[in-house]
């Protein structure tokens, strides 16, 4: 497989994420697919840790997704086991048996029940999971095994990622200091239908499972449900939020209590940062694209139009070629079915209005648009002209490297 260079859209460095009390990582080399690198992550969680999760809506969801859906319904977990290189998807009855087996292996390493272990897998679809390698790796864990850093944990869950993805926020619930930290993986097979990759977020806050679920679903709409790389929703997508309770704050009764306002905002910001890091690592991507749609009849309509633009191969290849082909944007908006008024519709790139009132702006400065498209950050703005609602979606361009990476994925 082609060696992948670090994306030119990547952040300058991985953040120095502070410790979250009640959480410990172990990163291991199991040799599941990749040689000479960590490909197995075990996260130990304190007793009493509450969890919430959102998962792919794919009807061919993986065995690990089906297992973890059941775990989060109970609202408690003691461990998370993640492997990269093999998705354990569409592997028949054996796939489900293997999930149970690996959950039992992780439970033994942590000292809990298998039903308290969340499982996530990412990689090739349809290949049996080599659980003997996972078993051997987990048996190597001892009290002398040093905890892994956030950086090492982020590396362990990657597949075609060109850089590790992480973020943190420090905030408050009432008067109590709270830390939130998270890692994610994702580069291709990224499309919003919750979730759109693997992401694991941990906090030392004390929050009930019900409230945790409410604020996670709230935050995900403006973050992971607002990104797309290639319009393909994975079979393995999982986003887990775990709260260890070690901060000792007063437990919020609902998501709307004033004490939780800062935490909700911080969590949303963190999720957006992780989600946009995934887009910035889109396979072969050279440009990070922000699509803003306003003047819509509803938020849902605005998002529908924005996603149609962001998912259009014609729009994405035009941006890759630095061609201000606004006609492709108009096409994408039209096919979305979102209500609009052609006489009021406008299209801009980089803040320069190119089309409005049903046609091209004759005297717009094309040099300004051309200069904008030569940069790494591209903005597309559309006004549908029928209301006041708006939405924002993030995507990236399509280059030939996307074809190369995916044509060689299994080799």
C-alpha positions in Angstrom: 0.0 0.0 0.0 1.2 3.5 -0.8 2.9 5.3 2.2 0.7 8.2 3.1 2.2 11.6 3.7 0.9 13.8 6.5 -2.0 15.8 5.3 -1.1 19.4 4.5 -4.4 20.4 6.2 -3.4 18.8 9.5 -3.0 20.9 12.7 0.6 21.8 13.5 0.8 19.4 16.4 -1.1 17.0 18.6 -2.6 18.8 21.7 -1.2 18.2 25.2 -4.4 16.7 26.6 -4.5 16.7 30.4 -5.2 13.5 32.4 -8.8 12.6 32.9 -9.1 11.0 36.3 -10.6 7.5 36.2 -9.2 6.7 32.7 -6.2 4.8 31.7 -5.0 3.7 28.2 -3.0 0.6 27.2 -1.8 0.6 23.6 -0.6 -2.7 22.1 0.9 -4.3 19.0 -1.3 -7.2 18.1 -0.3 -7.5 14.4 -4.0 -7.6 13.3 -3.0 -6.0 9.9 -0.3 -3.5 10.4 3.3 -4.6 11.3 5.5 -2.7 13.7 2.8 -0.4 15.1 0.2 -0.2 17.9 -3.2 -1.5 16.6 -5.0 -2.3 19.8 -6.2 0.1 22.4 -7.6 -0.8 25.8 -9.2 2.0 27.9 -9.8 1.2 31.6 -12.7 3.1 33.2 -13.3 3.5 36.9 -16.3 1.8 38.6 -19.4 3.9 38.2 -18.4 5.4 34.8 -21.5 6.3 32.9 -21.5 6.0 29.1 -23.5 7.2 26.1 -23.0 6.4 22.4 -24.3 7.0 18.9 -23.6 4.6 16.1 -23.9 4.1 12.4 -27.3 3.9 10.9 -26.1 1.5 8.3 -28.2 -1.6 8.0 -25.0 -3.6 7.6 -23.6 -2.4 10.9 -20.6 -4.4 12.2 -20.8 -7.0 15.0 -18.9 -4.6 17.4 -21.4 -1.8 16.7 -24.3 -4.2 17.5 -22.6 -5.3 20.7 -21.8 -1.8 21.9 -25.3 -0.6 21.3 -26.4 -3.1 23.9 -23.7 -2.0 26.3 -24.6 1.7 26.2 -28.3 1.0 26.8 -27.3 -0.1 30.3 -25.5 3.2 30.8 -22.4 1.8 32.5 -19.0 0.5 31.3 -15.6 -0.4 32.7 -13.6 -0.8 29.5 -13.3 0.0 25.9 -11.4 -2.2 23.4 -10.6 -0.9 20.0 -8.7 -2.6 17.2 -7.6 -1.2 13.8 -7.0 -3.0 10.5 -10.1 -5.2 10.6 -13.7 -4.0 10.9 -15.2 -7.4 11.8 -18.1 -6.5 9.6 -20.2 -9.0 7.5 -18.3 -11.9 9.0 -21.4 -14.0 9.8 -22.1 -15.7 13.2 -18.3 -15.9 13.8 -18.1 -12.2 13.9 -20.5 -12.0 16.8 -18.8 -14.9 18.6 -15.5 -13.1 18.2 -16.9 -9.9 19.7 -18.1 -11.9 22.8 -14.7 -13.5 23.0 -12.7 -10.3 22.8 -15.0 -8.6 25.3 -14.3 -11.5 27.7 -10.5 -11.1 27.1 -10.7 -7.4 27.8 -12.9 -8.0 30.9 -10.3 -10.4 32.3 -7.5 -7.8 31.7 -9.5 -5.1 33.5 -11.3 -7.2 36.1 -14.9 -6.7 35.1 -17.8 -8.4 33.3 -17.7 -8.8 29.5 -21.1 -7.0 29.4 -19.3 -3.9 30.7 -16.8 -3.8 27.8 -17.4 -1.6 24.8 -16.0 -2.9 21.5 -15.0 -0.9 18.4 -13.3 -2.2 15.2 -12.2 -0.4 12.1 -10.5 -1.6 8.9 -11.2 -4.1 6.1 -14.8 -5.4 5.8 -15.5 -9.1 5.4 -12.3 -10.5 6.8 -12.4 -12.8 9.9 -10.9 -11.1 13.0 -7.7 -12.8 14.2 -8.7 -13.0 17.9 -5.8 -15.2 18.8 -3.5 -12.2 18.2 -5.7 -10.0 20.3 -5.7 -12.6 23.1 -1.9 -12.8 23.0 -1.6 -9.0 23.1 -4.0 -8.6 26.0 -2.2 -11.3 28.0 1.0 -9.3 27.8 -0.7 -6.6 30.0 0.6 -6.5 33.5 0.8 -4.0 36.4 4.2 -3.1 35.0 2.8 -2.1 31.6 3.0 1.6 31.4 -0.1 3.6 30.6 -0.3 4.9 27.1 -0.4 8.7 26.4 -3.3 10.3 24.5 -1.0 10.6 21.5 -0.2 6.9 21.5 -3.8 6.0 22.0 -4.8 8.2 19.0 -2.2 6.5 16.8 -3.4 3.0 17.8 -6.9 3.5 16.4 -5.9 4.8 13.0 -6.1 3.2 9.6 -5.5 5.4 6.5 -5.2 8.4 8.8 -2.1 10.5 8.1 -2.1 12.1 11.6 -3.5 11.4 15.1 -6.6 13.4 16.0 -7.2 14.7 19.5 -8.7 17.6 21.4 -9.6 18.7 24.9 -11.5 21.4 26.8 -11.3 22.5 30.5 -14.5 23.9 31.8 -16.8 23.9 34.8 -20.0 22.3 36.1 -21.2 24.8 38.7 -18.1 25.6 40.6 -16.3 22.4 39.9 -13.4 22.2 37.4 -14.0 19.6 34.6 -11.7 18.1 32.0 -12.9 16.7 28.7 -10.5 14.9 26.3 -11.1 13.0 23.1 -9.5 11.2 20.2 -10.9 10.2 16.8 -9.9 8.4 13.6 -11.3 8.8 10.2 -10.0 9.7 6.7 -12.2 7.9 4.2 -15.7 6.3 4.1 -16.9 9.5 5.9 -20.5 10.7 5.5 -22.9 12.1 8.1 -25.4 9.5 9.4 -24.2 9.3 12.9 -21.6 8.5 13.5 -19.1 9.0 10.8 -15.9 7.3 12.1 -14.6 6.2 15.5 -14.4 8.9 18.2 -14.0 8.4 22.0 -14.5 11.2 24.4 -13.8 11.0 28.1 -14.6 13.4 31.0 -14.1 13.3 34.8 -17.6 14.9 35.2 -20.3 13.2 37.2 -23.3 13.0 34.9 -26.2 10.5 34.7 -26.5 8.3 31.6 -29.7 10.0 30.5 -28.3 13.5 30.6 -25.0 12.3 29.1 -27.0 10.8 26.2 -29.0 14.0 25.7 -26.0 16.3 25.5 -24.1 13.9 23.2 -26.9 13.8 20.7 -27.2 17.6 20.9 -23.5 18.1 20.2 -23.3 15.6 17.4 -25.7 17.4 15.1 -23.4 20.4 14.6 -20.3 18.3 14.5 -20.0 14.7 13.3 -23.4 14.9 11.6 -22.2 17.9 9.6 -19.1 16.5 7.9 -18.6 14.5 4.8 -15.5 13.3 2.8 -16.9 11.0 0.2 -20.6 10.4 1.0 -20.0 6.9 2.2 -21.3 5.9 5.7 -19.2 3.2 7.4 -20.5 0.0 8.9 -18.4 0.6 12.0 -19.0 4.3 12.9 -19.1 4.8 16.7 -18.9 7.8 19.0 -18.7 7.0 22.7 -18.8 9.5 25.6 -17.8 8.3 29.0 -18.0 10.2 32.3 -15.9 8.8 35.2 -17.5 11.0 37.9 -14.1 11.6 39.5 -14.5 15.4 39.5 -17.2 15.1 42.2 -19.5 17.8 40.9 -23.2 18.0 41.8 -25.1 15.7 39.4 -27.2 17.7 36.9 -30.8 16.6 36.8 -31.4 17.6 33.1 -29.2 18.9 30.3 -30.9 22.3 30.6 -29.8 23.2 34.2 -27.7 26.4 34.3 -24.8 24.6 35.8 -24.4 22.5 32.7 -24.3 25.3 30.2 -20.5 25.7 30.0 -20.0 22.0 29.8 -22.4 21.6 26.9 -20.7 24.4 25.0 -17.3 22.9 25.7 -18.3 19.5 24.6 -19.9 20.8 21.4 -16.7 22.7 20.6 -14.6 19.7 21.2 -16.8 17.5 19.0 -16.6 20.1 16.2 -12.8 20.2 16.5 -12.5 16.4 16.3 -15.0 16.3 13.4 -13.2 18.9 11.3 -9.8 17.2 12.0 -11.3 14.1 10.3 -12.3 16.2 7.3 -8.8 17.8 7.1 -7.4 14.3 6.8 -9.8 13.3 4.0 -8.0 10.8 1.8 -6.0 12.8 -0.7 -7.5 16.1 0.4 -5.7 19.3 -0.4 -8.4 21.8 0.5 -10.7 22.1 3.5 -14.1 23.4 2.4 -16.7 25.1 4.6 -20.2 25.2 3.1 -22.6 27.7 4.5 -26.3 27.8 3.5 -28.6 30.5 4.7 -32.0 31.9 3.7 -33.6 28.4 4.1 -37.1 27.6 5.2 -35.8 25.3 8.0 -32.5 24.2 9.4 -33.2 20.7 8.0 -33.6 22.2 4.5 -30.4 24.3 4.9 -28.5 21.2 5.9 -29.9 19.2 3.0 -28.7 21.7 0.5 -25.3 22.1 2.2 -24.8 18.3 2.2 -25.7 18.1 -1.5 -23.0 20.7 -2.3 -20.5 19.0 0.0 -21.1 15.5 -1.4 -21.1 16.5 -5.1 -18.1 14.9 -6.9 -18.4 17.7 -9.5 -18.2 20.4 -6.9 -15.3 18.7 -5.1 -13.3 18.1 -8.2 -13.8 21.7 -9.4 -12.4 22.9 -6.1 -9.5 20.5 -6.5 -8.9 22.1 -9.9 -9.3 25.6 -8.4 -12.1 26.3 -10.8 -14.9 28.6 -9.6 -17.6 26.6 -11.4 -20.5 28.0 -9.6 -22.9 26.2 -11.9 -22.0 22.9 -10.2 -23.1 24.5 -6.9 -26.4 25.6 -8.4 -26.8 22.0 -9.7 -26.2 20.5 -6.3 -28.6 22.8 -4.6 -31.3 22.1 -7.1 -31.0 18.3 -6.9 -31.2 18.4 -3.1 -34.9 19.3 -3.2 -34.5 22.0 -0.6 -37.1 24.7 -1.1 -35.6 27.8 -2.8 -36.5 30.9 -4.8 -34.5 31.0 -8.1 -35.0 34.8 -8.3 -33.4 35.2 -4.9 -30.8 32.4 -5.0 -27.2 33.6 -4.6 -23.8 31.8 -4.7 -20.5 33.1 -3.3 -17.0 31.8 -2.9 -14.7 33.3 -0.4 -17.2 36.0 0.3 -17.3 37.1 -3.4 -20.8 36.9 -4.9 -20.7 35.1 -8.2 -24.3 34.5 -8.9 -27.5 36.1 -7.7 -31.1 36.9 -8.8 -31.2 33.9 -11.1 -28.0 34.5 -13.0 -24.3 35.3 -12.9 -23.0 38.6 -11.6 -21.6 40.2 -14.7 -18.9 42.3 -13.1 -17.7 40.1 -10.2 -13.9 40.0 -9.8 -12.9 36.5 -10.9 -9.3 37.2 -9.8 -10.4 37.4 -6.2 -12.2 34.1 -6.4 -9.2 32.5 -8.2 -6.9 33.7 -5.5 -9.3 32.3 -2.8 -9.4 28.9 -4.5 -5.6 28.6 -4.6 -5.6 28.6 -0.8 -6.1 25.6 1.5 -9.3 27.0 3.1 -12.2 27.4 0.8 -15.6 28.8 1.6 -18.8 28.3 -0.4 -21.8 30.4 0.6 -25.4 30.0 -0.7 -28.6 31.9 0.1 -31.8 30.0 -0.8 -33.9 33.2 -0.5 -36.9 31.6 1.2 -36.4 32.0 5.0 -34.0 32.7 7.9 -32.7 29.3 8.7 -29.1 28.2 8.1 -26.6 25.4 8.4 -22.9 24.7 8.1 -21.2 21.6 6.7 -17.5 20.8 6.3 -16.0 18.7 3.5 -12.8 18.5 1.4 -11.9 18.3 -2.3 -11.4 15.2 -4.4 -8.0 14.5 -5.9 -6.4 11.6 -7.7 -4.8 10.5 -4.5 -8.3 9.5 -3.2 -8.5 7.0 -6.1 -5.0 5.7 -5.4 -5.5 5.2 -1.7 -8.8 3.3 -2.1 -7.7 1.3 -5.1 -4.8 -0.1 -3.0 -6.6 -0.3 0.4 -6.7 -4.1 0.8 -3.1 -4.7 -0.6 
